[in-house]
Amino acid sequence: MNAMTATTLEQFELEVTGFLDARVPRKDASPEAPPLRSEAEQLSEAKRWQAERYDAGLGWIMGPAEYGGRELGMDFERAYRRIEREYHVPSTSMLNFGLTIIGSCVAAHGSPDGREKYLRQLYRGELVACQLFSEPSAGSDLAGVQTRAVRDGDGWILNGQKVWTSNGHNSDVGECVCRTDMDAPKHKGITIFMVDMHAPGVDVRPLPDLAGEVHFNEVFLTDVRIGDEDRLGEVNSGWHTLNTSLMNERSYVAESNEGGEHVLTPEMLTETLQGLGAIDDPTIRDGLADLYVRFGVAGYVTSQARRKLERGETPGAEMSMSKLTYSENQERLVNFAATALGALITADSGQGDSFAWARNLLRARGIRIAGGTDEIQRTILGERVLGLPRDPAIDNSIPFKDIPRSVRRTQ
C-alpha cells in the first residue's frame, strides 16, 4: 500500500483531488453518469474501486494504520466524501455494511486473529458483509433472538433462522447475533459471531421486494461450524457488542441526511420537474420549498450528532432523530413526487426520468424498517427525551427459556 501522509487538511484535499482526477471523470466535465449495469457488474466495479482507494490510503481514512488505515480524523473523512461526490465514481453501496457497521465492530471487539482475518479484506473490498440480526419471531426485539450457538470443542455450532438480511445473497461473511445461554435473562446470554456465508449449512433465500428487486433475504443456519476466533466480544456479553453495531448503523443511516449514496433529494425531483416544464406551477414550488426546509433541518440535526462523535462523545437522541427524519423525509418526498408527476409515474412514457420515481416510491417504504424501525425510534424519544411512561416490560430476572414465546414477540 502507498502509505501517503497528510499533515494538513489542505494537503489531504489536494491528494484526494489528484487521486480522483487520475482515475475518474468529473461531473462538471461529463454530466452524464455511466449507464446502470447488472448487479454482478456493479459489485465487481465496487470491489475494484474500493481496492484502488484502499491501496492509495483512502479506503479506511479513520482506521488504524496496522490494518491499512490512515488514522486521520472525521474532518478528513468528510472532506474525502465531499470531494468524491464531484466525480463519477463506482457505487460502493453493496460494500457499505462491511465498510461502516461490521468493520467497526470487528475492530472494536474482534480477537487479534479475527481482526487479522477480516479487517484488511473488508476494507479492501475483498469481503462483502451483511448483518444476521432480525428473526421471524424477533424483528426489532433483538434481545429475543432464538438462533443458538453451542460450544463444540474449540469452536461453535450455530442453528437458527434470520430474515430481512440486506445483501445477504452477495455476502461472504455475516455478523450473527446468537443466544449462547438459554438460562440467562433476556438481554444476557447473547454472543456475536462472524459467519462464513459460504460455509456448509448456510442457506440464503432471496426475498423480492415490491419493486420486484432482491435486496433482502432469509438465511437458514443448520449445524454451521465456526471457530472461536470468529467471536466478537465476550461470551454472553453480546448485548454490549451489539450496541456498537447498532450505533454505527444509526450513524450510517443518519449520514443519509447529509447526502449519502442513493439518497433521494429535493434537488433530484426539482431536476425531473424542470425537464417536464412543471417547475413554474406555484403548488409544486410550494411543495418543493417545504421539502428543502425539512431536508435542511434534518441535515442540521445530523451535524449535531457528528460533532459529538468528533469530540469522542456518545450521541443520545440525535441518532434516533436523524433516522426518523430521514425515513419520514424520504417517504414525504416520493409521495409528493407521485402527486406532482401524476399519471407520468404510472407508465413509462419516455418523458425524462419521471417513471423512475415509481421505483423510488415502492422502495421508500422499506426505509421505515432499516436501521431500527420508526416505531422503535419514537419509543426511544418518548421515553428518554419526553419522559413518557415506559412500555410494560418483562422481568429481566426471568431466564429467557422461561419466557412464553407469545411474550417474547412483544417485548
BADOLUM-191034 format. One line per 3 residues: number of its first residue (from 1); their letters; for each residue x, y, z of C-alpha. Coordinates in steps of 0.1 Angstrom, whole numbers. Layout:
NUM = a = X,Y,Z  ...
% end
This chain:
1 = mna = 0,0,0  12,35,-7  14,49,28
4 = mta = 9,86,20  6,110,48  -10,144,50
7 = ttl = -2,169,77  -29,193,69  -65,191,56
10 = eqf = -55,212,26  -27,188,17  -51,159,21
13 = ele = -77,175,-2  -50,181,-29  -40,144,-25
16 = vtg = -77,133,-29  -82,155,-59  -51,142,-76
19 = fld = -61,106,-70  -96,111,-84  -85,132,-114
22 = arv = -62,104,-125  -89,78,-124  -125,90,-129
25 = prk = -142,119,-148  -156,150,-130  -193,155,-131
28 = das = -190,191,-144  -169,179,-173  -191,149,-181
31 = pea = -226,154,-168  -239,121,-179  -235,93,-154
34 = ppl = -223,59,-166  -252,36,-176  -266,13,-149
37 = rse = -252,-22,-150  -262,-56,-138  -259,-63,-100
40 = aeq = -229,-86,-106  -212,-59,-127  -219,-33,-100
43 = lse = -205,-55,-73  -173,-61,-94  -169,-24,-100
46 = akr = -174,-17,-63  -147,-41,-53  -123,-28,-79
49 = wqa = -129,8,-68  -126,1,-31  -93,-18,-37
52 = ery = -80,12,-55  -90,35,-27  -75,12,-1
55 = dag = -42,8,-19  -39,46,-22  -45,50,15
58 = lgw = -81,63,11  -101,32,18  -102,35,56
61 = img = -92,70,64  -100,69,101  -88,33,106
64 = pae = -57,21,124  -25,20,103  -19,-16,114
67 = ygg = -48,-27,91  -43,-2,63  -60,28,78
70 = rel = -47,64,78  -56,73,115  -70,106,104
73 = gmd = -99,124,119  -136,129,109  -128,161,91
76 = fer = -106,142,66  -133,115,61  -159,141,54
79 = ayr = -136,160,31  -130,129,11  -167,122,7
82 = rie = -174,158,-2  -147,158,-30  -157,124,-43
85 = rey = -193,135,-48  -179,158,-76  -168,127,-96
88 = hvp = -185,98,-114  -172,71,-92  -184,35,-90
91 = sts = -210,30,-62  -197,10,-32  -232,7,-16
94 = mln = -231,-31,-17  -199,-29,5  -212,-4,30
97 = fgl = -222,-28,58  -186,-40,59  -171,-6,55
100 = tii = -191,11,82  -211,-11,106  -195,-45,107
103 = gsc = -159,-34,101  -161,-10,131  -175,-38,153
106 = vaa = -147,-62,143  -121,-35,150  -136,-28,185
109 = hgs = -145,-63,196  -127,-89,174  -99,-111,187
112 = pdg = -64,-104,174  -68,-134,150  -103,-122,140
115 = rek = -91,-87,132  -62,-100,112  -86,-124,94
118 = ylr = -113,-98,84  -103,-61,86  -80,-58,56
121 = qly = -103,-79,34  -133,-59,45  -118,-25,39
124 = rge = -101,-35,6  -135,-47,-7  -125,-83,-9
127 = lva = -152,-95,15  -188,-84,13  -206,-84,46
130 = cql = -242,-85,59  -260,-84,93  -277,-116,105
133 = fse = -298,-99,131  -336,-100,126  -356,-132,131
136 = psa = -392,-142,123  -401,-140,160  -376,-113,169
139 = gsd = -376,-84,144  -370,-52,162  -366,-71,195
142 = lag = -330,-82,190  -327,-94,226  -354,-120,218
145 = vqt = -332,-139,192  -335,-177,193  -307,-186,169
148 = rav = -285,-208,191  -247,-212,193  -234,-242,212
151 = rdg = -198,-249,222  -182,-277,202  -146,-282,212
154 = dgw = -127,-251,204  -154,-238,182  -192,-234,180
157 = iln = -222,-249,161  -250,-225,150  -286,-233,143
160 = gqk = -314,-209,136  -331,-186,111  -326,-150,101
163 = vwt = -347,-127,79  -346,-94,62  -309,-98,56
166 = sng = -299,-70,33  -275,-80,5  -271,-115,20
169 = hns = -272,-131,-15  -240,-112,-23  -222,-115,10
172 = dvg = -192,-135,20  -195,-130,58  -222,-121,82
175 = ecv = -223,-106,117  -246,-130,136  -265,-125,168
178 = crt = -269,-157,188  -282,-170,221  -255,-189,240
181 = dmd = -272,-192,274  -309,-201,275  -309,-199,313
184 = apk = -298,-162,314  -321,-132,315  -333,-118,282
187 = hkg = -306,-92,275  -279,-116,287  -267,-149,273
190 = iti = -262,-133,238  -230,-136,218  -220,-122,184
193 = fmv = -201,-142,158  -188,-137,123  -202,-164,100
196 = dmh = -188,-176,66  -219,-172,43  -205,-199,20
199 = apg = -200,-225,48  -219,-258,48  -253,-254,64
202 = vdv = -258,-217,54  -288,-214,31  -296,-180,17
205 = rpl = -330,-175,1  -338,-141,-17  -370,-122,-9
208 = pdl = -381,-99,-38  -394,-65,-27  -424,-45,-40
211 = age = -403,-33,-70  -395,-69,-79  -359,-65,-69
214 = vhf = -339,-85,-44  -323,-66,-16  -334,-88,14
217 = nev = -330,-125,22  -339,-151,47  -310,-171,59
220 = flt = -312,-206,75  -283,-219,96  -281,-256,101
223 = dvr = -253,-271,121  -229,-243,109  -195,-247,124
226 = igd = -173,-217,132  -141,-211,151  -138,-192,184
229 = edr = -116,-166,166  -148,-156,148  -164,-145,181
232 = lge = -169,-107,186  -167,-97,223  -170,-118,254
235 = vns = -193,-149,256  -228,-139,269  -219,-102,267
238 = gwh = -232,-97,232  -257,-70,240  -228,-46,247
241 = tln = -211,-57,214  -244,-54,195  -248,-18,206
244 = tsl = -216,-9,189  -231,-22,156  -265,-5,163
247 = mne = -248,28,170  -228,26,138  -258,15,118
250 = rsy = -278,45,130  -248,67,123  -247,52,88
253 = vae = -284,58,82  -282,93,96  -254,101,72
256 = sne = -281,99,45  -294,132,58  -262,147,46
259 = gge = -264,132,11  -252,96,11  -252,73,-18
262 = hvl = -286,65,-35  -304,91,-13  -333,108,-29
265 = tpe = -332,146,-25  -354,176,-34  -328,186,-60
268 = mlt = -334,153,-79  -371,159,-80  -366,196,-90
271 = etl = -344,184,-119  -372,160,-130  -399,186,-128
274 = qgl = -377,212,-147  -373,187,-175  -411,184,-177
277 = gai = -416,222,-177  -437,219,-145  -414,238,-122
280 = ddp = -433,271,-125  -465,257,-111  -470,276,-77
283 = tir = -484,245,-60  -453,224,-70  -430,252,-60
286 = dgl = -446,254,-26  -443,217,-21  -406,217,-31
289 = adl = -399,246,-7  -414,226,21  -391,196,12
292 = yvr = -360,218,10  -367,232,45  -373,197,60
295 = fgv = -342,182,45  -321,211,57  -333,208,92
298 = agy = -326,170,92  -291,177,80  -286,201,108
301 = vts = -297,175,134  -273,150,119  -244,175,120
304 = qar = -250,180,158  -246,142,163  -215,142,142
307 = rkl = -199,170,162  -205,149,193  -188,119,177
310 = erg = -159,140,167  -154,151,203  -155,115,214
313 = etp = -189,118,230  -218,93,225  -248,109,208
316 = gae = -281,105,226  -315,111,210  -298,128,179
319 = msm = -293,94,162  -329,84,167  -340,119,154
322 = skl = -317,116,124  -330,81,115  -366,92,120
325 = tys = -364,124,100  -345,106,72  -372,79,67
328 = enq = -400,104,70  -384,128,46  -378,101,20
331 = erl = -414,90,21  -427,126,21  -405,132,-10
334 = vnf = -417,102,-30  -453,109,-21  -450,145,-33
337 = aat = -433,132,-65  -463,109,-71  -487,139,-67
340 = alg = -466,162,-89  -460,137,-117  -495,122,-117
343 = ali = -500,97,-145  -464,100,-156  -453,79,-126
346 = tad = -475,50,-135  -462,42,-170  -430,46,-189
349 = sgq = -439,74,-213  -404,82,-222  -407,118,-207
352 = gds = -375,123,-188  -369,102,-157  -405,105,-144
355 = faw = -412,68,-145  -380,61,-124  -399,77,-95
358 = arn = -423,47,-94  -394,25,-83  -384,52,-57
361 = llr = -420,53,-44  -420,15,-39  -386,13,-23
364 = arg = -391,42,2  -414,21,23  -386,-2,34
367 = iri = -366,27,49  -390,29,78  -377,-5,89
370 = agg = -340,-2,82  -317,9,109  -343,4,137
373 = tde = -380,8,129  -396,43,131  -417,29,159
376 = iqr = -386,20,179  -371,54,174  -403,71,186
379 = til = -403,49,217  -367,59,224  -376,96,220
382 = ger = -408,93,240  -392,76,270  -357,92,270
385 = vlg = -364,127,259  -401,134,267  -401,113,299
388 = lpr = -432,94,289  -441,62,308  -421,31,296
391 = dpa = -438,3,278  -447,-26,300  -416,-48,303
394 = idn = -409,-83,313  -390,-92,345  -354,-93,334
397 = sip = -345,-117,362  -366,-144,344  -344,-168,324
400 = fkd = -350,-165,286  -362,-201,283  -390,-195,308
403 = ipr = -404,-165,289  -435,-177,269  -430,-174,232
406 = svr = -460,-151,229  -445,-127,253  -410,-128,236
409 = rtq = -426,-115,204  -439,-83,220  -411,-74,245
% end
